[in-house]
Amino acid sequence: MRTPTHPGTHSFTQPDNQPASQPISRPFPVRNRGLFSIEEQEVENMREEEEEVEEEEEKEEAAEEEDEEN
């Protein structure tokens, strides 16, 4: 590890085998992308559930109309 040139100052240290221009880790974009995809999946699941409920309601209404006709 490189040490700061002036002791007591808060300077960023890099491993010797890694260039300073390359970030060590980038957790936030990856994490945000993961959360975003989870959110998208939840929204998609909710849409599918709503569609299923609507289909069931339509079937029930059709069955009630047939009962009324008979």
Rosetta constraint file for C-alpha pairs under 8 A:
AtomPair CA 1 CA 13 HARMONIC 6.60 0.50
AtomPair CA 1 CA 14 HARMONIC 5.97 0.50
AtomPair CA 1 CA 15 HARMONIC 4.66 0.50
AtomPair CA 1 CA 16 HARMONIC 5.61 0.50
AtomPair CA 2 CA 13 HARMONIC 5.71 0.50
AtomPair CA 2 CA 14 HARMONIC 6.11 0.50
AtomPair CA 2 CA 15 HARMONIC 6.63 0.50
AtomPair CA 2 CA 16 HARMONIC 6.51 0.50
AtomPair CA 3 CA 13 HARMONIC 6.43 0.50
AtomPair CA 4 CA 9 HARMONIC 7.23 0.50
AtomPair CA 4 CA 10 HARMONIC 7.72 0.50
AtomPair CA 4 CA 11 HARMONIC 5.87 0.50
AtomPair CA 4 CA 12 HARMONIC 7.66 0.50
AtomPair CA 4 CA 13 HARMONIC 7.10 0.50
AtomPair CA 14 CA 18 HARMONIC 6.72 0.50
AtomPair CA 14 CA 19 HARMONIC 7.62 0.50
AtomPair CA 14 CA 20 HARMONIC 6.41 0.50
AtomPair CA 18 CA 22 HARMONIC 7.17 0.50
AtomPair CA 26 CA 30 HARMONIC 7.04 0.50
AtomPair CA 27 CA 31 HARMONIC 5.83 0.50
AtomPair CA 28 CA 32 HARMONIC 5.86 0.50
AtomPair CA 29 CA 33 HARMONIC 6.03 0.50
AtomPair CA 30 CA 34 HARMONIC 6.21 0.50
AtomPair CA 31 CA 35 HARMONIC 6.23 0.50
AtomPair CA 32 CA 36 HARMONIC 5.97 0.50
AtomPair CA 33 CA 37 HARMONIC 6.17 0.50
AtomPair CA 34 CA 38 HARMONIC 6.23 0.50
AtomPair CA 35 CA 39 HARMONIC 6.07 0.50
AtomPair CA 36 CA 40 HARMONIC 6.11 0.50
AtomPair CA 37 CA 41 HARMONIC 6.10 0.50
AtomPair CA 38 CA 42 HARMONIC 6.23 0.50
AtomPair CA 39 CA 43 HARMONIC 6.21 0.50
AtomPair CA 40 CA 44 HARMONIC 6.11 0.50
AtomPair CA 41 CA 45 HARMONIC 6.10 0.50
AtomPair CA 42 CA 46 HARMONIC 6.18 0.50
AtomPair CA 43 CA 47 HARMONIC 6.24 0.50
AtomPair CA 44 CA 48 HARMONIC 6.26 0.50
AtomPair CA 45 CA 49 HARMONIC 6.18 0.50
AtomPair CA 46 CA 50 HARMONIC 6.14 0.50
AtomPair CA 47 CA 51 HARMONIC 6.18 0.50
AtomPair CA 48 CA 52 HARMONIC 6.21 0.50
AtomPair CA 49 CA 53 HARMONIC 6.21 0.50
AtomPair CA 50 CA 54 HARMONIC 6.15 0.50
AtomPair CA 51 CA 55 HARMONIC 6.16 0.50
AtomPair CA 52 CA 56 HARMONIC 6.23 0.50
AtomPair CA 53 CA 57 HARMONIC 6.17 0.50
AtomPair CA 54 CA 58 HARMONIC 6.17 0.50
AtomPair CA 55 CA 59 HARMONIC 6.25 0.50
AtomPair CA 56 CA 60 HARMONIC 6.20 0.50
AtomPair CA 57 CA 61 HARMONIC 6.13 0.50
AtomPair CA 58 CA 62 HARMONIC 6.13 0.50
AtomPair CA 59 CA 63 HARMONIC 6.14 0.50
AtomPair CA 60 CA 64 HARMONIC 6.12 0.50
AtomPair CA 61 CA 65 HARMONIC 6.17 0.50
AtomPair CA 62 CA 66 HARMONIC 6.28 0.50
AtomPair CA 63 CA 67 HARMONIC 6.25 0.50
AtomPair CA 64 CA 68 HARMONIC 6.22 0.50
AtomPair CA 65 CA 69 HARMONIC 6.28 0.50
AtomPair CA 66 CA 70 HARMONIC 6.32 0.50
